[in-house]
Amino acid sequence: MGGFIFKRSMQSVFSLIALIILVFFLARLTGSPADLYLPQDASLEVRHQFNERLGFNDPMYVQFGRFFIGLLHFDMGESLQFSRPAVDVVLQAFPTTLMLAAITMPLVIVIAVITGSLAAFKPGGVFDRLASLISLIGASTPNFWVAIVGVLVFAVTLRVLPTSGTGTPLHWVLPVAVLTLRPTGVLVQVVRSSMITALSSAYVKTAKAKGVGSRAIIFVHALRNGLLPVITVASDQAAGIVNGAVIVETVFGFPGIGKLMIDSVMLRDFAVIQAAVLVTALAVFIINIVVDITYALVDPRIRYS
Amino acid sequence: MPSSIPVSGTADMTRALSSARSPNKTSAFREILSTLWHDKVASLSAALLFIVLICVLLGPWLLADQARAVNLMARNAPPFSLSKGWLFILGADALGRSLLARIIVASQNTMLISASAVLLAMIVGGLLGLVAGYKGGWIAAVLLRLADAIMSFPSMLLAVIVLFVFDPGVTNVILVLAVSRIPIFLRTVRAEVLEIKERMFVTAARAMGAQTDRILLRHIAPMVLPTLINLAALEMAFVMLVESGLSFLGIGIQPPEVTWGLMVADGRNYLGSAWWLSFWPGVAIMLVTMALNLLSNWLRIATDPVERWRLQTTVGKND
């Protein structure tokens, strides 16, 4: 197991380095920050000083080298918009997004597993049709649109929920609901089809013949086998939740990492973009490794060597 | 021409099959149509997509003027009222332009962007997947690592950065979307090829001296195609959602052009007074996505010989 984790981590490091290089050079193609942070009539000398102070005059490879060495001491430069270390800015925004994901993910999995299993128990039944239809709608609806309609209905018309910002738990209701919708819709369908396969297997017939109750058959016998494809898809949805978070945070004015990243791109705050991309990528890679380990725990047939 | 040597019998079989199929082609097509007709949900989806296709082809040509005509009398006209003509059934925007006409005209950009992105991803990802699956070795290792790197990073963030660097025109949006979806096609095709290349007909083709590219394109690719088309329908639904999201955030398609996602974003400012501005384009996105999902579901069953009986038994029941 240790060897497996090491191998996976090495692969992730390779991907991470590729990503860092890509983001470093792409961010610098967006144009000079001097155009944005200095007054338009700034003299050439002022511009030169600005660039000199921040190191933008050095050749690309020198900048990259400096960036890479800094990275090894967890120093990712200074944010232009906040005049604070970029790592601090990112780590301040990260908990909000993490919290969003941490509430959303368990919610998605619990709803999807329960709904999908019950739907699979009687394929073609009323509950199954209803669950299929609703999950299809959930998977097909653009989340920014749901966010807007949600604001319209609950905040503008009914006035029961706030439109944007953080603060009270009520502020989290709409964002979490919007974020939950699409992954749940996708996952219900996966759970359903993998549970249908599991429920038609021989050991389920044996359990039925023994007189095991139907709830125990679904949630004890079949679910453990039906869970494998679910874990795969759930991990794909982790990256999807970050995607969704960008939109949800923008619509609801949440000070999370998605909003920070969009703002930083607009303001050419290179240091923050790099730090944010790195932190997000790191989080996604950790999730992927955790998923692989869960795989091995859930399915004893899988052995990593 | 190695394949014309009737040694193993495969060449004879393929020739016999192809000559037998050509006169029957219409009836095979009709058979597909009748299977489709018996699945009401799938035929409804197909009909909806057909209507959208007509909108894409003819909409901008017929309704471009109506979609651009500013009519101050009809500013923010509410929906469900026929007093201003049928074009205003969905209401009008802040400049009094008919929403229905704008949605129909915008369908062209929305669908063309998603379709080209998916087609590009399908061709590139499919070819790379064929090579990675058949050749293996370091090429496959590098391709798969790259695919992992792209897949594990949230596509929206990459798109945000890339589209900010290069100007967010139609071409760049298509390219970004295509690149972010190539890994899916690559992985799927590779997995299929790994299994197919062990089969007898591939070994036979190789024994007869077929070149690698011929084996890949003539023997293996047709076997992968059904899966690929199926995946493409699903991916099209997904790409549409991402494209709308990008346009919504203001980093996708830019204003003189119009897509459904952009229309939702524009309507946000009038949420309190004119909800229909954001509402209807969103409904359009949702309906098309749903139709694509449903049709791909049906296609998966219809193209799978193991599962096809499900459709055919329901056909029997309905008769």
Chai-1 contact restraints between the chains, C-beta under 6 A:
chainA,res_idxA,chainB,res_idxB,connection_type,confidence,min_distance_angstrom,max_distance_angstrom,comment,restraint_id
A,S15,B,D148,contact,1.0,0.0,6.0,A-B,restraint_1
A,S15,B,A149,contact,1.0,0.0,6.0,A-B,restraint_2
A,A18,B,A149,contact,1.0,0.0,6.0,A-B,restraint_3
A,L26,B,I161,contact,1.0,0.0,6.0,A-B,restraint_4
A,L26,B,V165,contact,1.0,0.0,6.0,A-B,restraint_5
A,L29,B,V165,contact,1.0,0.0,6.0,A-B,restraint_6
A,T30,B,F164,contact,1.0,0.0,6.0,A-B,restraint_7
A,T30,B,V165,contact,1.0,0.0,6.0,A-B,restraint_8
A,L136,B,M290,contact,1.0,0.0,6.0,A-B,restraint_9
A,S140,B,M286,contact,1.0,0.0,6.0,A-B,restraint_10
A,S140,B,T289,contact,1.0,0.0,6.0,A-B,restraint_11
A,S140,B,M290,contact,1.0,0.0,6.0,A-B,restraint_12
A,S140,B,N293,contact,1.0,0.0,6.0,A-B,restraint_13
A,T141,B,M286,contact,1.0,0.0,6.0,A-B,restraint_14
A,P142,B,L241,contact,1.0,0.0,6.0,A-B,restraint_15
A,P142,B,S244,contact,1.0,0.0,6.0,A-B,restraint_16
A,P142,B,I285,contact,1.0,0.0,6.0,A-B,restraint_17
A,F144,B,G245,contact,1.0,0.0,6.0,A-B,restraint_18
A,F144,B,F248,contact,1.0,0.0,6.0,A-B,restraint_19
A,W145,B,V264,contact,1.0,0.0,6.0,A-B,restraint_20
A,W145,B,G282,contact,1.0,0.0,6.0,A-B,restraint_21
A,I148,B,S278,contact,1.0,0.0,6.0,A-B,restraint_22
A,L152,B,L271,contact,1.0,0.0,6.0,A-B,restraint_23
A,L152,B,W275,contact,1.0,0.0,6.0,A-B,restraint_24
A,V156,B,G272,contact,1.0,0.0,6.0,A-B,restraint_25
A,A239,B,P154,contact,1.0,0.0,6.0,A-B,restraint_26
A,V242,B,P154,contact,1.0,0.0,6.0,A-B,restraint_27
A,N243,B,P154,contact,1.0,0.0,6.0,A-B,restraint_28
A,N243,B,M156,contact,1.0,0.0,6.0,A-B,restraint_29
A,V246,B,M156,contact,1.0,0.0,6.0,A-B,restraint_30
A,I247,B,G245,contact,1.0,0.0,6.0,A-B,restraint_31
A,V265,B,V160,contact,1.0,0.0,6.0,A-B,restraint_32
A,V265,B,F164,contact,1.0,0.0,6.0,A-B,restraint_33
A,A281,B,F153,contact,1.0,0.0,6.0,A-B,restraint_34
A,V284,B,S152,contact,1.0,0.0,6.0,A-B,restraint_35
A,N288,B,S152,contact,1.0,0.0,6.0,A-B,restraint_36
